[in-house]
Amino acid sequence: MHPPSPAAAAAVMDFSQNSLFGYMEDLQELTIIERPVRRSLKTPEEIERLTVDEDLSDIERAVYLLSAGQDIQGTSVIANLPFLMRQNPAETLRRVLPKVREALHVAGVEMQLTAAVSFLTILQDESVSVHTYAHSFLQVILLHLEHRDAGVSNAWLETLLSVIEVLPKDTLRHEILNPLVSKAQLSQTVQSRLVSCKILGKLTNKFDALAIKREILPLVKSLCQDVEYEVRSCMCRQLENIAQGIGTELTKSVVLPELIELSRDEGSSVRLAAFETLVNLLDIFDTDDRSQTILPVVKSFCEKSFKADESILISLSFHLGKLCHGLYGIFTPDQHLRFLEFYKKLCTLGLQQENGHNENQIPPQILEQEKKYISVRKNCAYNFPAMIVFVDPKNFHMELYSTFFCLCHDPEVPVRYTIAICFYEVSKLLNSGVYLIHKELITLLQDESLEVLDALIDHLPEILELMSTGGESSVQENKLSSLPDLVPALTAAEQRAAASLKWRTHEKLLQKYACLPQVISSDQIYYRFLQRMFTIMMTNNVLPVQKAASRTLCIFLRYNRKQEQRHEVIQKLIEQLGQGKSYWNRLRFLDTCEFIIEIFSKSFFCKYFFLPAIELTHDPVANVRMKLCYLLPKVKSTLKIPADKHLLQQLEMCVRKLLCQEKDKDVLAIVKRTVLELDRMEMSMDAEQLEKEKQQNDGRPMSDKTFEKKRRDSKTPTSLPKNIPISVPGSSSATPSTSKEIKKSKLIRSQSFNNQAFHAKYGNLDKCTTSKSSTAAYTPSVSGLSKTSMISLTDDSFRMRNTNSAPSSFSSNTSLPSTSRGTGNSVDPKSSGSKDTQPRKATLKSRKSNP
């Protein structure tokens, strides 16, 4: 390598110097920028004023800060007031609360808002009695109700309304209702009268009808006729609460006339409040009131709504469903038709104006108007099920199908999202006519917005069930053969969800696909969905999505009755997941085993998945062994004695090997806990099979009484020590010395635990096998079998033999999942978790299983 030329060296030097000078200039600029920041820091004098003696108690510190501290310190004390009340309520009320009152007289907005929240928290915490709270805090709340800042006033009002719920009637009358008479007068401020309206609406639930009529209703009438439209509107919205407090008769004689008068008010907000209150009170009025009084008001309101502000249309479209329900049966045919046409017009409001112009070229007023039109159509979609009831489902195709089509194809996502939410309700209402909306289901499944798809799939199983059983024929021969586009739409929806970042939608969709065996054929599932589930399990990076795909695949397998397809799926699960090169796939295999235990029969799991699962005790990755240890109790619960005795022996053998050879401290700790749990488990025993074998071995008949007694005692706890014989084929009945042997064995086991026999430094396996007594000391019972079932701990005993332990579902000339994997503790990367270069294979016989 040649040294650089002098010219090149000079160039490098110049460049370095220029860079250095440029760097210094940048530092100077940063210094200039930083100077104002330094000047804004606190001076030593200010820091001294903000410093508080650390030896002061919480109460003393609070009093000091409220008296001599700055506003931010006082606000902090008030925010901490609920804690002080819980800690020392008496001293807080005596010393701190007076200081809080003084500080609030001159407090700013932030301190006032903080005080309102703290007072409400103290009430909710029940730190003091209601009487004490009213005596100490109520006057402070009432004093600040009319604060000049609207936000502060509303905060104190919310606190007061919560306090009214718990105060006794006498306190409410003297402290709140009596002063309210003067506060509601016209001579008071608008803010004071608005507060009075809301308090009156709350007080009606605390007094009887006679007291309300005598003391509250006069104030209500006065405020309903206030000169300010804001007060009239506010009081109108409280009439619903007042009507519920005074009963039906007073509502009809007092409240209804006020509502009718307010519905003709010159202020649009007052008319809107009157309309919404009338709709909410429809159930109180009888048929005559609805037809003669309320219906004309509603009719006039609807006719004038298009000429009024769009906000009225938004409210009208939102309450339309409740209005149709309340007035159902009193419309004349002509009124019914007009009301339906009005609804249809609202469903397409604003769509006629779309001409493809760029949004940047549209004036802001037009954009704002279009947003309101979108809200109107969204509300119409929300009320669509109610409109089906209004026209009768039999008339859906003629009256409302075209409207439903428009809502499903609306250009705005909020509208389509809302109709997707209502799709299940619409399907239920149509019942046998659900076939009319098949195409709209496909349209929403293919919607470009995942929000629409997410809303639709919430009830997708119920919708598909209605589709498959409803329609013109309720016969479910070909299932959804009348909807050939369903399967492509479902697969496209899943792929679109998988390609997005919204994995929760993808997970939900996969979970809902578990309903497909009920609505489409097993061949369609096998060829269109099963392989896709495998792909997701092996390639997707989101764990909840992988688990959802695994569980759905298990359900697909559960309902597949073709043995060839079943065996192929089982073999793929074992080879590609259980024996896969990636440790991530082997973890997913254990998840799948857990789902199989949940969904299938015990015999199915034992036949196909028991040995491949416990083989993972020899996995080189600690996480896999750890996950298997958590699963072992469920694995053992699938066994049934004596039929699965050989599988139980395999399980014991694997657990012992873990205890002897495991070097990962985390795995070993879990192994210890798992062994204790396995030791406490009870085995499911086939009593009838046991007695038959015993009878055959003994060569004598068995009486019915003896058989029933044996059957009752067939549940044998597995915590029995190995050296205590239990009732298994070839064993004799228990001797009187059994109890002594049990106590002795438990004592030996207890001593083995206390002597730290489970210590991580076991030594190698050869050392474990040299002494039978030491092996029995540190190995607790897993199955509770007799000594004859124990397996000697030699190297050969940890190797699965095809001739002796292979389940009948595997062919004899094909090796079972081998145990040749070492138990090394090196954590391999995800792509190379196994030491094997090629995954081992297991071929399944075509023997029938009984899931």
C-alpha positions in Angstrom: 0.0 0.0 0.0 1.5 3.3 -1.1 1.6 6.4 1.2 -0.6 9.3 0.2 1.0 12.0 -1.9 1.9 15.4 -0.3 -0.9 17.1 -2.2 -3.4 14.6 -1.0 -2.2 15.0 2.5 -2.5 18.7 2.3 -6.1 18.3 0.9 -6.9 16.1 3.8 -5.5 18.6 6.3 -7.4 21.5 4.7 -10.6 19.5 4.8 -10.1 18.7 8.5 -9.3 22.3 9.3 -12.4 23.5 7.5 -14.5 20.9 9.2 -13.1 22.0 12.6 -13.8 25.6 11.9 -17.3 24.8 10.7 -17.9 22.8 13.9 -16.7 25.7 16.1 -19.1 28.0 14.3 -21.9 25.6 14.9 -21.0 25.5 18.6 -21.0 29.3 18.8 -24.5 29.4 17.2 -25.7 26.8 19.7 -24.3 28.9 22.5 -26.1 31.9 21.3 -29.4 30.0 21.2 -28.8 28.5 24.6 -28.3 31.8 26.4 -32.0 32.7 26.8 -32.6 29.2 28.2 -29.9 29.8 30.9 -31.4 33.2 31.8 -34.8 31.5 32.2 -33.5 29.2 35.0 -34.4 29.8 38.6 -32.1 32.1 40.5 -30.7 31.0 43.9 -33.2 33.3 45.7 -36.1 31.8 43.8 -34.9 28.3 44.6 -34.6 29.3 48.2 -38.2 30.5 48.2 -39.4 27.2 46.7 -37.5 25.0 49.2 -39.4 23.5 52.0 -38.1 22.0 55.2 -38.0 18.2 54.8 -38.8 17.6 58.5 -42.3 19.0 58.2 -45.2 16.6 58.3 -47.6 16.3 55.4 -50.2 18.5 57.1 -47.7 21.1 58.1 -46.1 21.2 54.7 -49.6 21.7 53.1 -50.4 24.5 55.5 -47.1 26.2 54.8 -47.4 25.9 51.0 -51.0 27.2 51.0 -49.9 30.2 53.1 -46.6 31.2 51.7 -46.0 29.1 48.6 -46.5 29.9 45.0 -49.6 29.1 43.0 -48.1 25.9 41.5 -47.3 24.7 45.0 -50.8 25.5 46.2 -52.3 23.7 43.3 -50.2 20.6 44.1 -51.4 20.7 47.7 -55.1 20.8 46.5 -54.5 17.9 44.1 -53.1 15.9 47.0 -56.1 16.8 49.3 -57.8 13.4 48.8 -54.7 11.6 50.1 -54.5 13.9 53.1 -58.2 13.2 53.8 -57.6 9.4 53.7 -54.4 9.8 55.9 -55.6 12.2 58.6 -59.2 13.5 57.9 -59.6 15.4 61.2 -56.4 17.4 60.9 -57.0 18.1 57.3 -60.4 19.5 57.9 -59.2 21.6 60.9 -56.0 23.0 59.5 -55.8 22.5 55.7 -59.3 23.1 54.5 -59.5 26.7 55.8 -56.4 27.5 53.9 -57.9 26.0 50.8 -60.9 28.2 51.1 -58.7 31.3 51.4 -56.6 30.3 48.4 -59.7 29.6 46.2 -60.9 33.2 46.6 -58.0 34.5 44.5 -57.1 31.3 42.7 -56.6 31.0 39.0 -58.4 28.7 36.6 -56.0 25.7 37.1 -56.3 25.7 40.8 -60.1 26.0 40.6 -60.4 23.1 38.2 -58.0 21.0 40.5 -60.1 21.8 43.6 -63.4 20.8 41.8 -61.9 17.4 40.9 -60.4 16.9 44.4 -63.7 17.7 46.1 -65.4 15.1 43.9 -62.7 12.5 44.6 -63.1 13.0 48.4 -66.9 12.4 48.0 -66.3 9.2 45.9 -63.7 7.9 48.4 -66.1 8.3 51.3 -63.3 9.6 53.5 -65.8 11.3 55.7 -69.5 11.0 56.4 -72.1 12.7 54.2 -73.0 15.0 57.1 -69.4 16.1 57.6 -68.9 16.5 53.8 -71.9 18.7 53.5 -70.8 20.8 56.5 -67.2 21.2 55.3 -67.3 21.2 51.5 -70.9 22.1 50.3 -70.7 25.8 50.8 -67.3 26.0 49.0 -68.9 24.3 46.0 -71.9 26.5 46.0 -69.8 29.6 46.3 -67.9 29.0 43.1 -70.8 27.8 40.9 -71.0 31.2 39.2 -67.4 31.6 38.4 -66.7 33.9 35.5 -64.9 31.2 33.6 -67.4 28.8 32.0 -65.1 25.8 32.3 -64.6 26.4 36.0 -68.3 26.9 36.6 -69.1 23.6 34.8 -66.5 21.7 36.8 -68.0 22.9 40.1 -71.5 22.1 38.8 -70.6 18.5 37.9 -69.2 18.2 41.4 -72.5 19.6 42.9 -74.7 17.3 40.8 -72.8 14.3 42.2 -73.1 15.6 45.7 -76.9 16.0 45.3 -77.1 12.2 44.7 -76.0 11.5 48.3 -77.3 14.4 50.3 -80.5 14.0 52.5 -83.7 15.8 51.6 -83.5 18.3 54.5 -80.0 19.4 53.4 -81.1 19.6 49.8 -84.1 21.8 50.6 -82.3 24.2 52.9 -78.9 24.5 51.3 -79.8 24.1 47.6 -83.5 24.4 46.7 -84.4 27.4 48.8 -81.5 29.6 47.5 -82.4 28.4 44.0 -85.6 30.4 44.0 -83.7 33.6 44.0 -80.9 32.3 41.7 -83.5 31.5 38.9 -85.0 35.0 38.7 -84.6 37.1 35.6 -82.6 39.6 37.6 -79.8 37.1 37.9 -77.1 36.4 35.3 -77.6 34.0 32.4 -74.9 31.8 33.9 -76.8 31.6 37.2 -80.1 30.7 35.5 -78.4 28.0 33.4 -76.9 26.5 36.5 -80.4 26.6 38.1 -81.9 24.6 35.2 -79.5 21.8 35.6 -79.8 21.7 39.4 -83.6 21.5 39.0 -83.4 18.6 36.7 -81.3 16.7 39.2 -83.4 17.6 42.3 -86.6 16.1 40.8 -85.3 12.6 41.5 -84.8 13.4 45.2 -88.3 14.7 46.1 -91.8 13.2 45.9 -94.4 14.3 43.2 -96.2 16.7 45.6 -93.1 18.5 46.6 -92.0 18.8 43.0 -95.4 20.2 42.0 -95.4 22.8 44.8 -91.7 23.9 44.9 -90.0 22.9 41.7 -92.6 23.2 38.8 -93.2 26.9 39.3 -89.4 27.5 38.8 -89.4 25.2 35.8 -92.3 27.1 34.0 -90.5 30.3 34.7 -87.3 29.1 33.2 -89.1 27.6 30.1 -90.3 31.1 29.4 -87.0 32.9 30.0 -86.1 35.7 27.6 -82.8 34.1 26.7 -83.0 31.2 24.2 -80.0 29.5 25.9 -81.9 29.2 29.2 -85.1 28.0 27.4 -83.1 25.3 25.6 -81.3 24.2 28.7 -84.5 23.9 30.7 -86.2 22.1 27.9 -83.6 19.4 28.0 -84.2 18.9 31.7 -87.9 18.2 31.2 -87.2 14.5 30.6 -85.8 14.1 34.1 -88.6 16.1 35.6 -91.3 14.1 33.8 -89.8 10.9 35.2 -90.0 12.3 38.7 -93.6 13.7 38.6 -95.3 10.8 36.9 -97.6 10.4 33.9 -100.5 12.6 34.9 -98.5 15.7 35.8 -96.4 15.2 32.7 -99.4 15.3 30.5 -100.9 18.3 32.2 -97.8 20.4 32.8 -94.8 19.1 30.8 -96.5 18.3 27.5 -97.9 21.8 27.0 -94.6 23.4 27.7 -92.9 21.1 25.2 -95.5 21.9 22.5 -95.0 25.6 23.0 -91.2 25.2 23.0 -91.4 23.2 19.7 -92.7 26.4 18.0 -90.0 28.6 19.5 -88.2 31.1 17.3 -84.8 29.7 18.3 -83.7 26.6 16.3 -81.8 25.1 19.3 -84.9 25.4 21.4 -87.1 23.6 18.8 -84.4 20.9 18.5 -84.4 20.4 22.3 -88.2 20.2 22.4 -88.2 17.6 19.5 -85.6 15.4 21.1 -87.3 15.5 24.5 -90.7 14.6 22.9 -89.1 11.6 21.2 -87.5 10.4 24.5 -90.9 10.7 26.3 -93.0 9.0 23.7 -93.5 5.9 25.9 -95.1 8.0 28.6 -97.9 9.3 26.5 -100.9 7.3 25.4 -102.2 6.8 21.8 -104.4 9.8 21.8 -101.7 12.2 22.9 -99.3 10.7 20.3 -101.8 11.0 17.4 -103.5 14.3 18.3 -100.7 16.3 19.9 -97.2 14.8 19.1 -97.7 13.6 15.5 -98.6 17.1 14.1 -95.5 18.5 15.8 -93.2 15.8 14.3 -94.8 16.2 10.9 -94.2 20.0 11.0 -90.6 19.5 12.3 -89.8 17.1 9.4 -91.2 19.4 6.7 -89.2 22.4 7.9 -86.0 20.5 8.6 -84.6 20.8 5.0 -85.0 24.5 5.2 -83.3 24.8 8.6 -79.8 24.3 9.8 -78.1 20.9 8.9 -77.6 20.2 12.6 -81.4 19.7 12.9 -81.2 17.1 10.1 -78.4 15.3 12.0 -80.6 15.1 15.2 -83.7 14.1 13.2 -81.9 11.3 11.4 -80.4 10.0 14.6 -83.8 9.8 16.4 -85.7 8.5 13.4 -85.7 4.9 14.6 -87.0 5.7 18.0 -89.6 8.0 16.5 -90.8 5.2 14.1 -91.1 2.8 17.0 -93.0 5.3 19.2 -95.5 6.3 16.5 -95.9 2.9 15.0 -99.6 2.1 14.3 -100.9 5.6 14.4 -99.8 6.7 10.8 -102.4 6.8 8.1 -101.3 5.0 4.8 -100.5 8.4 3.3 -98.5 9.6 6.4 -96.7 6.3 6.4 -95.7 6.7 2.8 -94.5 10.3 3.3 -92.5 9.4 6.3 -90.8 6.6 4.4 -90.0 8.8 1.5 -88.5 11.4 3.9 -86.2 8.7 5.3 -85.1 7.6 1.8 -84.3 11.2 0.9 -82.1 11.5 4.0 -80.3 8.3 3.0 -79.1 9.9 -0.2 -78.6 13.4 1.1 -75.6 15.1 -0.5 -74.8 12.3 -3.0 -76.4 14.2 -5.8 -73.9 17.0 -5.4 -70.8 14.8 -6.0 -69.2 15.8 -9.3 -65.6 14.6 -8.9 -64.2 18.0 -8.0 -60.9 18.2 -6.1 -61.4 19.0 -2.4 -58.9 21.8 -2.6 -61.2 23.6 -5.1 -64.3 23.3 -2.9 -65.1 26.2 -0.6 -64.8 25.4 3.2 -68.5 26.1 3.7 -69.4 23.4 1.2 -66.9 20.9 2.8 -68.5 21.5 6.2 -71.9 21.0 4.8 -70.8 17.7 3.2 -69.5 16.5 6.5 -72.9 17.1 8.0 -74.6 15.2 5.2 -72.3 12.3 5.8 -73.4 12.3 9.5 -77.0 12.3 8.3 -76.5 9.2 6.1 -74.5 7.5 8.9 -77.5 8.0 11.2 -79.8 6.7 8.6 -77.7 3.5 8.3 -77.8 3.2 12.1 -81.6 3.3 12.0 -82.1 1.0 9.1 -83.2 -2.1 11.2 -85.9 0.1 12.8 -87.1 1.1 9.3 -87.4 -2.6 8.3 -89.8 -3.0 11.2 -91.6 0.1 10.1 -92.3 -1.1 6.6 -92.6 -4.8 7.6 -89.9 -7.3 6.5 -92.2 -8.7 3.8 -92.1 -5.4 2.0 -88.3 -5.0 2.2 -87.6 -5.8 -1.4 -90.1 -3.4 -2.7 -89.7 -0.6 -0.2 -86.1 -0.6 1.2 -83.8 -2.8 -0.9 -82.7 0.0 -3.2 -81.9 2.2 -0.1 -80.0 -0.6 1.5 -78.0 -1.0 -1.7 -77.1 2.7 -1.7 -76.0 2.5 1.9 -73.7 -0.5 1.3 -72.2 1.3 -1.7 -72.0 4.7 -0.1 -68.7 6.5 -1.0 -68.0 7.4 2.6 -66.4 4.8 5.0 -68.4 5.9 8.1 -71.7 5.1 6.3 -70.5 1.7 5.1 -69.0 1.0 8.5 -72.3 1.7 10.3 -74.4 -0.5 7.8 -71.9 -3.3 8.3 -72.5 -3.1 12.1 -76.2 -3.4 11.4 -75.9 -6.2 8.8 -76.6 -8.9 11.4 -79.7 -7.2 12.7 -81.0 -6.7 9.1 -80.4 -10.4 8.4 -82.3 -11.5 11.5 -85.3 -9.3 10.6 -85.5 -10.5 7.0 -85.4 -14.2 8.2 -86.5 -16.2 5.2 -85.8 -13.2 2.9 -82.2 -13.0 3.8 -81.2 -14.3 0.4 -82.1 -10.8 -0.9 -79.0 -9.3 0.6 -76.4 -12.0 -0.4 -74.8 -9.7 -2.9 -74.4 -6.9 -0.3 -72.7 -9.3 2.0 -70.1 -10.0 -0.7 -69.8 -6.3 -1.3 -69.0 -5.5 2.3 -66.6 -8.5 2.5 -64.7 -7.0 -0.5 -64.8 -3.5 0.9 -61.5 -1.6 0.5 -61.7 -0.3 4.1 -60.6 -2.7 6.8 -62.8 -0.8 9.3 -65.8 -2.0 7.3 -64.6 -5.5 7.3 -63.8 -5.4 11.0 -67.4 -4.2 11.8 -68.9 -7.0 9.6 -67.0 -9.9 11.0 -68.1 -9.3 14.6 -71.2 -11.3 13.7 -70.0 -13.2 10.7 -70.7 -16.7 12.0 -74.3 -15.7 12.8 -74.8 -14.0 9.4 -73.4 -17.0 7.5 -75.6 -19.4 9.5 -78.7 -17.3 8.6 -77.6 -17.3 5.0 -77.1 -21.1 4.9 -80.4 -21.9 6.7 -82.6 -19.1 5.4 -83.5 -18.0 1.9 -86.2 -19.5 -0.3 -85.5 -23.0 1.0 -84.5 -23.9 4.5 -82.9 -27.2 3.3 -79.2 -27.2 3.9 -78.2 -29.7 1.3 -75.6 -27.8 -0.6 -75.1 -25.3 2.2 -74.3 -22.0 0.6 -74.3 -23.2 -3.0 -76.6 -20.3 -3.9 -73.8 -17.9 -3.0 -70.8 -19.0 -5.2 -68.9 -15.8 -4.6 -68.7 -16.4 -0.8 -65.5 -18.4 -0.7 -63.5 -16.1 -3.0 -64.7 -13.1 -1.0 -63.7 -14.7 2.3 -60.2 -15.7 1.0 -59.7 -12.2 -0.4 -60.8 -10.6 2.9 -58.2 -12.7 4.8 -55.4 -11.8 2.4 -56.3 -8.1 2.6 -56.2 -8.2 6.4 -52.9 -10.1 6.3 -51.3 -7.5 4.1 -52.3 -4.7 6.4 -50.8 -3.6 9.7 -54.0 -4.2 11.6 -53.2 -7.6 13.0 -56.1 -7.6 15.4 -58.6 -7.5 12.5 -56.6 -10.4 11.0 -56.8 -12.3 14.2 -60.5 -11.8 14.6 -61.2 -12.8 11.1 -59.3 -16.1 11.5 -61.2 -16.8 14.7 -64.5 -16.2 13.0 -63.5 -18.6 10.2 -63.9 -21.4 12.7 -67.6 -21.3 11.7 -67.0 -22.3 8.1 -67.5 -26.1 8.6 -71.1 -25.3 9.4 -71.7 -23.4 6.2 -69.4 -24.7 3.4 -68.3 -28.2 2.5 -65.2 -29.8 3.9 -63.6 -30.1 0.4 -63.9 -26.3 0.0 -62.3 -25.8 3.4 -59.5 -28.3 2.6 -58.6 -26.9 -0.7 -59.2 -23.1 0.0 -58.4 -22.6 3.7 -56.4 -25.4 5.3 -53.2 -24.7 3.5 -53.6 -21.0 4.1 -53.8 -21.8 7.9 -50.5 -23.7 7.6 -48.9 -20.8 5.8 -50.0 -18.3 8.4 -48.8 -20.6 11.3 -45.3 -20.9 9.7 -44.7 -17.5 8.2 -46.7 -14.9 10.1 -44.8 -12.8 12.6 -47.7 -12.0 15.0 -48.2 -14.6 17.7 -51.9 -14.0 18.3 -52.5 -14.4 14.6 -50.6 -17.6 14.5 -52.5 -19.0 17.5 -55.8 -18.0 15.9 -54.8 -19.8 12.7 -53.8 -22.9 14.7 -57.0 -23.1 16.6 -59.1 -22.6 13.4 -57.1 -25.3 11.6 -57.8 -27.7 14.5 -61.5 -27.0 14.1 -61.3 -27.6 10.4 -59.6 -30.9 11.1 -62.2 -31.9 13.7 -65.1 -31.6 11.2 -63.2 -33.2 8.3 -64.5 -36.8 7.8 -62.2 -37.9 5.0 -59.5 -40.0 6.5 -56.9 -39.4 3.7 -57.2 -35.6 4.2 -57.1 -36.0 7.9 -54.0 -38.1 7.9 -52.3 -35.7 5.5 -53.0 -32.7 7.8 -51.8 -34.6 10.9 -48.6 -35.6 9.2 -48.0 -32.0 8.1 -48.5 -30.8 11.6 -46.0 -33.3 13.0 -43.3 -33.0 10.2 -43.5 -29.3 9.4 -44.2 -28.0 13.0 -43.3 -30.6 15.6 -40.1 -31.7 13.7 -39.4 -28.4 11.9 -36.0 -26.9 11.8 -37.2 -23.6 13.3 -37.8 -23.6 17.0 -40.6 -21.1 16.4 -42.5 -23.7 14.5 -42.0 -26.3 17.3 -43.4 -23.8 19.7 -46.5 -23.4 17.5 -46.8 -27.2 17.4 -47.1 -27.2 21.2 -49.9 -24.5 20.9 -51.6 -26.8 18.4 -51.3 -29.7 20.8 -53.1 -27.7 23.4 -55.9 -26.8 21.1 -56.2 -30.5 20.1 -56.5 -31.5 23.7 -59.3 -28.9 24.1 -61.2 -29.8 20.9 -60.6 -33.5 20.2 -61.0 -36.6 22.3 -58.3 -37.9 24.6 -57.8 -41.0 22.6 -57.3 -38.9 19.4 -54.5 -36.9 21.0 -52.8 -40.0 22.5 -53.0 -41.8 19.1 -51.4 -39.1 17.0 -49.8 -36.4 19.1 -48.7 -37.8 22.4 -45.3 -39.1 21.4 -44.4 -36.2 19.0 -45.2 -33.8 21.9 -43.2 -35.4 24.6 -40.3 -35.9 22.2 -39.7 -32.2 22.5 -38.3 -32.7 26.0 -35.1 -33.4 24.1 -35.3 -30.1 22.1 -32.0 -28.2 22.0 -33.8 -24.8 22.6 -34.7 -24.1 26.2 -37.9 -22.1 25.3 -39.3 -25.2 23.7 -38.6 -27.4 26.6 -40.0 -24.8 29.0 -43.2 -24.6 27.0 -43.6 -28.3 27.0 -43.1 -28.5 30.8 -46.1 -26.1 31.1 -48.1 -28.4 28.8 -47.2 -31.7 30.5 -50.1 -31.7 33.1 -52.6 -31.4 30.2 -50.8 -34.1 28.3 -51.0 -36.5 31.2 -54.7 -35.7 31.7 -55.3 -37.4 28.3 -54.0 -40.8 29.5 -56.3 -43.5 30.8 -55.0 -46.5 32.8 -54.4 -49.3 31.9 -54.9 -48.8 28.2 -52.3 -46.0 28.0 -49.8 -47.5 30.5 -47.0 -47.6 27.9 -47.5 -43.9 27.1 -47.4 -43.1 30.8 -44.1 -44.9 31.0 -42.8 -42.8 28.2 -43.9 -39.7 30.0 -42.2 -40.8 33.2 -39.0 -41.5 31.3 -38.9 -38.1 29.7 -39.5 -36.3 33.0 -36.7 -38.2 34.7 -34.3 -37.4 32.0 -35.2 -33.7 32.3 -34.5 -33.9 36.0 -31.2 -35.6 35.5 -29.8 -33.7 32.5 -31.5 -30.3 32.4 -28.8 -27.5 32.8 -30.9 -24.4 32.1 -31.9 -23.0 35.5 -35.2 -21.5 34.3 -36.3 -24.8 32.7 -35.2 -26.8 35.7 -37.2 -24.6 38.1 -40.3 -25.2 35.9 -39.6 -28.9 35.7 -39.5 -29.1 39.5 -42.9 -27.4 39.8 -44.3 -29.5 37.0 -43.2 -32.7 38.6 -44.9 -31.8 41.8 -48.1 -31.0 39.9 -47.9 -34.2 38.0 -47.4 -36.1 41.3 -50.6 -34.6 42.7 -52.7 -35.4 39.6 -55.2 -38.3 39.6 -55.2 -40.7 36.7 -58.3 -41.6 34.9 -58.7 -45.3 35.3 -60.8 -47.7 33.3 -62.3 -49.6 36.2 -64.1 -52.2 34.0 -61.0 -53.0 32.1 -58.9 -53.3 35.3 -61.3 -55.7 36.8 -61.6 -57.8 33.7 -57.8 -58.2 33.5 -57.6 -58.9 37.2 -60.4 -61.5 36.9 -58.5 -63.2 34.0 -55.3 -63.2 36.0 -56.9 -64.5 39.2 -59.0 -67.1 37.3 -62.0 -66.5 39.5 -65.5 -64.9 39.0 -66.3 -61.5 40.4 -69.6 -60.7 42.2 -71.6 -57.6 41.3 -71.1 -56.1 44.7 -67.3 -56.5 44.4 -67.4 -54.9 40.9 -69.4 -51.9 42.1 -67.0 -51.4 45.0 -64.0 -51.6 42.7 -65.7 -49.2 40.3 -66.2 -46.6 43.1 -62.6 -46.9 44.1 -61.2 -46.7 40.5 -60.0 -43.1 40.9 -56.6 -43.7 42.4 -54.4 -40.7 43.4 -51.1 -40.6 41.5 -49.3 -39.2 44.5 -48.7 -42.7 45.8 -45.0 -43.6 46.0 -43.5 -46.0 43.6 -42.8 -48.6 46.2 -46.4 -49.0 47.2 -48.3 -51.5 44.9 -51.6 -50.4 43.6 -54.3 -52.3 41.8 -52.9 -53.0 38.4 -52.9 -56.2 36.3 -50.9 -58.9 38.1 -50.8 -57.1 41.5 -52.2 -58.5 44.6 -54.4 -56.7 47.1 -53.0 -54.3 49.6 -51.5 -55.7 52.8 -51.9 -54.2 56.3 -48.4 -52.8 56.1 -49.3 -50.5 53.2 -50.0 -47.5 55.3 -46.6 -47.8 57.1 -44.9 -48.0 53.7 -46.8 -44.9 52.5 -45.7 -42.9 55.5 -42.1 -44.2 55.1 -42.0 -43.3 51.4 -43.5 -39.8 52.0 -40.9 -39.3 54.7 -38.1 -40.4 52.4 -39.4 -38.1 49.6 -39.7 -35.1 52.0 -36.2 -35.7 53.2 -35.0 -35.8 49.6 -36.5 -32.4 48.9 -35.1 -30.9 52.1 -31.7 -32.2 51.2 -31.7 -30.2 48.0 -31.9 -33.3 45.8 -33.2 -31.1 43.1 -30.1 -29.0 42.9 -29.0 -28.1 39.4 -25.7 -29.9 39.8 -26.9 -33.4 39.4 -23.9 -34.7 37.6 -24.2 -36.6 34.4 -26.7 -39.3 33.7 -24.3 -42.2 34.4 -23.9 -40.9 37.9 -27.7 -40.8 38.3 -28.1 -44.4 37.2 -25.4 -45.9 39.4 -27.6 -46.0 42.4 -31.2 -47.0 42.5 -31.7 -45.6 45.9 -30.5 -42.1 44.9 -32.7 -42.1 41.8 -35.8 -43.0 43.8 -34.9 -40.3 46.4 -34.9 -37.3 44.0 -37.5 -38.6 41.5 -41.1 -38.0 42.8 -43.9 -40.2 41.5 -45.4 -39.2 38.2 -48.0 -41.8 37.7 -48.4 -43.8 40.9 -47.7 -47.1 39.2 -46.2 -50.1 41.0 -42.5 -50.9 40.9 -43.1 -53.1 37.9 -43.9 -50.1 35.8 -40.7 -48.3 36.7 -38.0 -48.2 34.0 -34.3 -48.5 34.7 -32.4 -45.3 34.0 -30.0 -46.5 31.4 -29.1 -44.8 28.1 -31.2 -47.2 26.2 -34.2 -46.5 28.4 -34.4 -42.9 27.0 -34.6 -44.1 23.4 -38.1 -44.6 22.0 -38.6 -48.0 20.5 -40.8 -48.5 17.5 -41.5 -52.1 18.4 -42.7 -51.5 22.0 -43.9 -47.9 22.4 -45.1 -46.7 19.1 -48.8 -46.1 18.8 -50.8 -48.1 16.3 -51.3 -44.9 14.2 -47.7 -45.0 13.0 -46.5 -47.7 10.6 -44.0 -50.1 12.0 -41.4 -49.6 9.3 -41.2 -45.8 9.7 -39.4 -44.3 12.6 -41.3 -42.4 15.2 -40.3 -38.9 16.1 -36.8 -39.6 17.3 -35.3 -38.6 20.7 -31.9 -38.1 19.1 -32.0 -34.4 19.7 -29.6 -33.3 22.4 -30.5 -31.3 25.4 -27.9 -28.7 24.8 -28.8 -25.2 26.1 -27.6 -23.1 23.3 -30.4 -20.8 22.1 -30.5 -21.0 18.4 -31.9 -18.3 16.1 -35.4 -18.7 15.0 -34.4 -20.1 11.6 -32.1 -22.7 12.9 -33.5 -23.8 16.3 -32.9 -27.5 15.7 -29.6 -29.4 15.2 -31.1 -31.5 12.5 -30.4 -30.7 9.0 -33.5 -32.3 7.7 -36.8 -32.7 9.6 -37.7 -36.2 10.6 -40.8 -37.8 9.0 -43.5 -39.9 10.4 -46.0 -41.7 8.2 -49.5 -42.2 9.5 -51.6 -45.3 8.9 -55.1 -45.0 7.5 -56.6 -46.3 10.7 -59.8 -44.6 11.8 -59.7 -42.3 14.8 -62.5 -41.4 17.2 -62.3 -37.7 17.8 
